[in-house]
Amino acid sequence: MENISHLAGRQWLSSQMDCSIKEGLTKTRAIKHGHCLRCGARVYAKLPNGKKYCRACIGLGRIVADDFLIRNEQTIKFPAKENGGLTWKGKLTNSQTRIARNLIRNYIAKKDSLVHAVTGAGKTEMLFPLVAYSLKNGERCCIATPRIDVVSELYPRFKAAFGEIKIGKYHGREYQEPEADQLTLCTTHQLLKYFHAFDLLIIDESDSFPYVNNSMLHFAAQNAIKLTGKRVFLTATPTGDLLSSVKAGKIHLLKLKRRFHGQPLPVPREKLFLRPFLRDQKINSRLTAEIIKVIQAGHPLLLFVPRINQIGPYIAALKKIPELAEIKIAGVHANDAERIAKVDQFRSGQIQLLVTTTILERGVTFNHVWVIVVQADDKIYTSSSLVQIAGRVGRAKNDPEGLVLFCYQKYTSCIRTAMKQIRGMNQ
Amino acid sequence: MTKCLLCGRYYTAKLSFTSLFSISKCQEGGICPNCLSKFDPVPAQHCPICYGKAENNELCLDCRNWRQLYGNDLLSNQSLYLYNAAFHDLMVNYKRYGDYYLSYVLQTLCSNQLNKIKADLYIPIPTSSEHIAKRQFDTISAIYDNLVPLTHMLSKISGFGAQGEKNRLERLASKQTFFVKENFKVDRKSYRVLLLDDIYTTGRTLYHARDALKKVLPNAKISSFTLCR
């Protein structure tokens, strides 16, 4: 018999690789009662021959009505390692230690946890003790996040912290041969490939796109853990569905209100504008004054605009302002080929003013940066994005304060909720 | 509210006076204005023969090459969109992953323009039988079947690989794999024939199809229509 232990905990389609006769594999109809068993979506689309197929998870290979899902429910017992393979020598602050201990306690008590920690609290480090505890017992762990950028950022940190563990890293932009790794880092989409695989699943940035409000990915996150498996959700802005699970007693809430340096979050300033922000290729004079103030204070500035096609006009208008003639201005968005280079230049100080869309709202740290959000009332900014944007400021130990400015023409409930959350965490 | 077939978001479809009172089939192929704006129509400046990239009404590079082979008997082609990233994604989902529902989107994209072209025979470019078996539908016929009456005159010898998997030189060097099915009867002296395909890349496929047809219909006036150039 061919060895299939490298596929432990995974599921695939009978049309992709048929080895249904082997031991340890189960075979189920991929579509049952009008729903896809891989992604949980309702199946409505039909081929011309009348067979139904699932459109939602078609990127992983099309599931048609008479296909089977092959599932490998083998459990691998990993060798027990001293200290769970954790080689990290850093130290947690008191409040981080409290959260880390509670996470382990909940895990032992077979409870799911939700960590609501402010931006810049050092969430990743708080996870190390829990992950180490689980690995020490020879269990299997996964850290999943909606964004590829975050996977790429977490991987080197976990690799450095768990020097003795081989970590599997999977996301849609690079092909990796599947292996049965004891510790897996992946995007939430990759979870669709797993079935009853993990004892511990940690979902980082659980409030961000595409995981938030996506029933397919929520289904995958449920399916990927063993029946006895437990989950931990990490977020700076918990969503309604998680909070209601907390209320129902299904998830245990852990709150961390202080950043690792112990200082409160900078509270955003709000400013009402009556005239348009940009008219006749000129920026509103009150907004211009605010921008000049930031630059003259010597701080790099992130200027958030709602849409990609606004970046060009804003840069053109900014370059006409005489006070800003000496600084370097650039714009960055999701489809920008030079995105990574520009962000690096901004980080190193070569660019002083960066006009950006919401792609830089989370997961990035710039020293001493101040932030202005133009059109904070635009519907693209949810309360969670606004909290994240405000969280870019004051992350360094030696500079915990700074300006966050929400410019609006119409006060929205998202701005109100964001302000309330930030003030609430500061209390 | 209609659900966009591409991005899955709900949007309000534009209502016109006529669409209110007609029972139109293309309702299903709804795409939202945002997704629609990602497709680039072929610009007004294009090659007069094949709608390719060209300036000042000159022939494009592809047509100049074909002129060396076919003289002045070039295949006149009409295309609607440029092959950009959005179209690439759409075709990958449609053809590689086999998302049959996207044929409704493709119908919506071309129905207005296609209805303006009158022909006696609408002939789709055939797909090899192994591809049809794998996808469980014929990609070209699925697009055009609801729009015009198709005549499935052409057939393809299987086992020669897909054009989409070759590079430019390999595509141009590919051999004739089309033939006319035997059961077709010629009952008129001349036909206006419109060949239908999804993408015009080098033109190799469509010229092969025309060569095959000309053996049976020497007097036919053959032109072609593709979604993309």
Contacts between the chains, C-beta under 8 A, distances in Angstrom:
chain1	res1	chain2	res2	distance
A	45	B	99	7.7
A	45	B	100	6.7
A	45	B	101	4.8
A	46	B	100	7.7
A	47	B	100	5.2
A	47	B	136	4.9
A	47	B	137	5.7
A	48	B	100	7.0
A	48	B	136	7.5
A	48	B	137	5.1
A	48	B	142	6.9
A	49	B	136	5.8
A	49	B	137	7.6
A	51	B	136	7.0
A	53	B	98	7.7
A	53	B	100	7.2
A	55	B	99	6.0
A	55	B	101	6.1
A	58	B	93	7.0
A	58	B	97	4.8
A	58	B	98	7.5
A	58	B	99	5.3
A	59	B	93	8.0
A	59	B	97	6.5
A	61	B	97	7.8
A	62	B	97	5.9
A	62	B	98	4.9
A	62	B	99	7.4
A	64	B	136	7.0
